[in-house]
Amino acid sequence: MSRTMNELLRRASEDPWSLDLADRRHLAAHLHHAQEAWLPMLKELAEPPELDDRFPAFLLETAAFAELRAAIAGQNQDPSEPPRLDTATADTLQRFVDLFRRYLAQVDQKSRVNR
């Protein structure tokens, strides 16, 4: 893993909000398997509006979200069943989704201004 990727992973784990659009895209490309694994589940679990493919579900693989990742994984033992979460985990997951929806909106606004 390159020094740049290590730095991005460290920053994402310490302060995921510190990633600008270019950083997020670079990290997303590196963690594309995590994105493919987590995004469909998040689409099922999150409240509307539905998440689009740009949502950074891959961030669940960073150390910052290890507890949430473990809580989700621990409650979904049977992959043939639809995912179900206890109320506390569902609330934490929804907060994660809502915060990153706002983050994406802010990043999009900044990128439009800089064009």
N, C-alpha and C positions, 0 to 999 in steps of 0.2 A: 504494500500500500504506500502510495507516495506521501511525502511530507505534507503536501497541500491537502490530500484527503484526510490525513490524520488531524490536521488543523481544523478542517471543516467538521469532522465528527466530534472533535472536542468542543468546538463552538456550539454545535447543535445540541450537544449534551448539557453544556453549561447554561446556554442562553439561546434557545431555538429562534428567538425573535431577532437575533443579531444577523441572521442570514438574509442577504439581499436576494433579489431575483436570480442573479447569475450564480450565486453560491447555492441557492436552493436547487436550481436546475442541475448543477454539477453533482451535488450530493444525491439528487434523485436518480441521475443516470447511474451512479455507482451502486445505489441501493434499489435498483429496478425490480429485483426479485421480491424484496420486502414490499414494494409498492403493489406488485401484482398479487401478493398474498393478503395484504391488509385491506386494500381498497374495496374489494367486493364485500367483505365482512362489515366494514364501516358503512357502506351504502345500505346494508340491511339494518344496521343497528341505530344509525343516526336519524334524528328527526328531520323532516323536510325543512328547507328545500333539499332535493337530492344532491349529493356530492358529484362534482364532475371529475374527470380524469386528472385534472391539475391538482386536486387536493393532495397535500403532502402526507399521505398515510404512512409512507416510509419512515417518518419521524418516530413512529412507535418502536422502531428497532434501535433507537438511540438510548443511551443511559438515562436521559432525562425522563423517559416514560417507561422505565423498566417495571415499576410497580403496576401501572395501568396495564401494560402488556401481559404481565403475569396474572393479574386479576381476570382479564378477558380470557386468556388461554385456559386458566384453571376452571372456568365455568362452562367451557365448550368441549366437553369430553367426547361427545359423539358427533363426528362430522356429518352424519346423515340427518341430524336434527337441525332445525333452524337455531341460530345462536340465541341464547337467552342470558340475560345478565341480572344480577341482583340490583336493587334500586341504587345503592351507593356506587357501584361500578358503572351502571348506566348513566348516572348523573355526572360522574367524573369524565366518562367518555364524551358525553354531550358537551361538557365544558371545553374539552380538548378540541372538538369539532367546531364549536362556536368561536373560540378564540382564533383558530387558524382560518376560519372563513373571514373574520375581520382582518387578519393579517394579510390574506391574499387580496382583499379589496384595497387595503392601503398600498401594497406593493404595486397593484395594477394602476392605482391612481398616480403613484410616483412615476411609473414607467411611461404613462401617457403624457405627463407634464414634461418629461425629459426628451420627448421625441421632437 
